[in-house]
């Protein structure tokens, strides 16, 4: 596995500290920038990257180290990732030495515990003389014509800035990203969302041997330079036995709120308001932090979020938001410039333990607030099994069940209020929002009856509208 070692320090790793850390491999190793200066690499004799040190990130959001690493850390904290190549046996120890020296100089800690070291690590392996393949991605373990393979082993594999870059690069070349992990690893929700759909995959090493897809359960084999489903005699994909085992955390649930809003493209438009309203309504507080990758590093600020999205237009902006450690909540939001304005698509997920009450009674009030003040287009809320900490395990989970659907004022006007108020169903929608331009909120159940899917399908056909697929 690629060895990830992280230095968590109270002080910023400055140039002097980085020089001390990079000297861990001895004077015979070269250091060179990569990724437009965002990464420093220690290079072997033939120019092969041995260890990549990412630019330090100041994490100001409490709980991020514990969420992603299982290790509490005081905030603010400087988070510096080092990643070792699998091409050279000594590289893993070298990554530990780089991180260990940073922590020693700056008074911090190293994750995983015990992986840091202070003594130099000479690199004598002949593999260091092998040149890196032309066009190789830094510290990607295997690259073929069709697929980039990353090997990872950490409690939660997050959507880091580095992985985001790899995803963008592979997509630009029409290639796939396959992340290979042991069965004990979990994915963060943002990374799971990014990997949704072919050709990208979460490839899990089956304890009984072989590999399977951590999201679909299909048994996988390495063929023609990529992981592909292994088919049975009827040419159907086989389901891995490990995928069918019960997931841990029985009785834990995940509430998912998918909402879409539209705003005019004006100078005073402020983004993030609908997401913050949903967060406050369902948790009692605003998001704790936001960022473009994990770990989420910035305190929540709709103004900064808006400035970032405005600076990137007409390209879309994708961000992640998190809540406080004792109330698990996580959201991804995508901002897109359209012909008529600015569209926000957000998916907010909240985790609940077996004895915690899910705030279903607050959904109608949330719908009212979003229709009245945030340009709601539609909102779909669903409830289903899921870990309270919102990470994903490579196990089958019963699909979530719709709880409610809300149609905003524009959709109601297009369908006509008379039509929208009278679906061919045994339910009565609540009229919400301004009297002149109302929305409608449709209760679908308490999340326990799968028949709610059929009810939702009938309702959407009646309204002639659609909602994005559930994550």
Buried (B, 14 or more C-beta within 10 A) or exposed (E): BBBBBBBBBBBEBEEEBBEBBBBBBEEEBBBEEBBEEEBBBBBBBEBBBBBBBBEBBEBBBBBBBEBBBEBEBEBBBBBBBBBBBBBBEBBBBBBBBBBBBBBBBBEBBBBBEEBBBEEBBBBEBEBBEBEBEEEBBBBBBBBBEBBBBBBBBBBBBBBBBBBBBBBEBBEEEEBBBBBBBBBEBBBBBBBBBBBEEEBBBBBBBBEEEBBBBBBBBBBBEBEEEBBBBBEEEEEEBBBBEBBEEEBEBEEBBBBBBBBBBBBEEEEEBEBBBBBBBBBBBBBEBBBBBBBBBBBBBBBBBBEEBBEBBBEBEEEEBBBBBBBBBEBBBBBBBBBBBEEEBBBBBBBBBBBBEEEBEBBBEEBBEBBBBBBBEBBBBBBBBBBBBBBBBBBBBBBBBEEBBBBBBBBBBBBBBEBEBEEBBEBEBEEEBBBBBEEEBBBBBBBBBEBEEBEBBEBBEEBBEBBEBEBEEEB
